[in-house]
């Protein structure tokens, strides 16, 4: 009974409020027409930027070859450690090889970030430049993801 009395007093104070309704108004129900996207004129590829991107891709490809060579060594070490107890000599060697493989992944990851950062340069604002950067970042991201997947697969085999 003591709890009902304060509630009854609060509800008794309720009156009509003169504030506007929050219901949807007819003008708000009408569809909004968006402006047509601005057309952008094609711009030629900047040869300096293209040369920089090409050099970075070549470095990434060299790093991929080094990663592949290290991966072969790591796969042998992981196969030799299969079933070995944690802390054993074979297991330790496999862990060290996995660590070296993670380090070998670094250059491709870093190069991808460098190419992606080229977007911020004023000379990269042209359509052809952006298309080159976008395609290269996509290529390097796929390379980086494949390396990460290879490392993860080897780590799972070692557990």
C-alpha positions in Angstrom: 0.0 0.0 0.0 2.9 2.3 0.8 4.3 1.8 -2.7 1.1 2.4 -4.5 0.5 5.8 -3.0 3.6 7.5 -4.5 2.8 6.0 -7.9 -0.8 7.2 -7.7 0.4 10.7 -6.9 2.8 10.8 -9.9 0.2 9.6 -12.3 -2.3 12.1 -11.0 0.0 14.9 -12.1 -0.1 13.8 -15.7 -1.5 16.4 -17.9 -1.5 17.4 -21.6 1.9 18.5 -22.8 2.0 21.2 -25.5 5.2 19.9 -27.1 5.2 18.9 -30.8 4.5 15.3 -31.7 7.4 12.9 -32.5 5.3 11.1 -35.1 6.5 10.9 -38.7 5.4 14.0 -40.6 4.2 13.7 -44.3 7.3 15.5 -45.6 9.6 13.0 -43.8 7.9 10.1 -45.5 8.8 11.4 -49.0 11.8 9.8 -50.7 15.1 11.7 -50.7 16.6 12.3 -54.1 20.4 12.1 -54.0 22.4 14.2 -56.3 24.1 12.4 -59.2 27.6 11.4 -58.5 30.2 13.8 -59.9 32.0 12.4 -62.9 35.7 12.4 -62.7 37.9 12.8 -65.8 40.5 10.1 -66.4 44.1 11.2 -65.6 47.2 9.5 -66.8 49.5 7.4 -64.7 52.3 9.2 -63.1 55.5 7.4 -64.3 57.4 8.3 -61.1 54.7 6.7 -58.9 54.5 3.7 -61.2 58.2 3.2 -60.9 58.1 3.4 -57.1 55.2 0.9 -57.0 57.0 -1.4 -59.4 60.1 -1.3 -57.2 58.1 -2.1 -54.1 56.3 -5.0 -55.8 59.7 -6.4 -57.0 61.0 -6.2 -53.4 57.8 -7.9 -52.2 58.2 -10.7 -54.7 61.9 -11.2 -53.6 60.6 -11.4 -50.0 58.0 -13.9 -51.1 60.7 -16.1 -52.5 62.7 -15.8 -49.3 59.5 -16.7 -47.3 58.9 -19.8 -49.5 62.5 -21.0 -48.9 62.1 -20.5 -45.2 58.7 -22.2 -45.3 60.2 -25.3 -46.8 62.8 -25.5 -44.0 60.1 -24.8 -41.4 57.8 -27.5 -42.8 60.7 -30.1 -42.4 61.3 -29.0 -38.8 57.6 -29.1 -37.9 57.3 -32.6 -39.5 60.3 -33.8 -37.5 58.7 -32.4 -34.3 55.3 -34.0 -34.9 54.4 -36.0 -31.8 57.4 -34.8 -29.9 56.7 -33.4 -26.4 56.8 -29.6 -25.9 60.2 -28.5 -24.8 62.0 -31.4 -26.6 64.9 -30.6 -29.0 62.8 -31.2 -32.1 59.9 -29.1 -30.8 62.3 -26.2 -29.9 63.9 -26.3 -33.3 60.4 -26.2 -34.9 59.4 -23.3 -32.8 62.6 -21.4 -33.7 61.9 -22.1 -37.4 58.4 -20.8 -37.0 59.7 -17.7 -35.4 62.0 -17.1 -38.3 59.1 -17.7 -40.7 57.1 -15.0 -38.9 60.1 -12.6 -39.3 60.3 -13.5 -43.0 56.6 -12.5 -43.4 57.4 -9.0 -42.2 58.7 -7.4 -45.5 55.5 -8.2 -47.5 53.3 -6.8 -44.7 55.5 -3.6 -44.5 55.6 -3.1 -48.3 51.8 -3.4 -48.4 51.5 -0.7 -45.8 54.0 1.5 -47.8 52.0 1.1 -51.0 48.8 1.9 -49.2 50.4 5.0 -47.7 51.1 6.3 -51.2 47.4 7.2 -51.4 48.1 10.1 -49.1 50.6 11.7 -51.4 49.2 14.6 -53.5 50.7 13.1 -56.7 48.6 9.9 -56.3 45.3 11.7 -56.6 44.7 10.9 -60.3 42.4 8.1 -61.3 45.1 6.0 -63.0 47.3 6.4 -59.9 44.6 5.3 -57.6 43.7 2.3 -59.7 47.4 1.2 -59.7 47.6 1.6 -55.9 44.3 -0.2 -55.3 45.3 -3.1 -57.5 48.8 -3.4 -56.0 47.4 -3.2 -52.4 45.0 -6.0 -53.3 47.8 -8.1 -54.7 50.1 -7.6 -51.7 47.2 -8.1 -49.2 46.5 -11.5 -50.9 50.2 -12.4 -50.6 50.3 -11.3 -47.0 47.1 -13.3 -46.2 48.6 -16.4 -47.8 51.7 -16.1 -45.7 49.7 -15.7 -42.6 47.6 -18.8 -43.4 50.8 -20.8 -44.0 52.2 -19.8 -40.7 48.9 -20.6 -38.9 48.7 -24.0 -40.6 52.2 -24.9 -39.5 51.5 -23.7 -35.9 48.4 -25.9 -35.8 50.4 -29.0 -37.0 53.0 -28.4 -34.2 50.4 -28.3 -31.4 
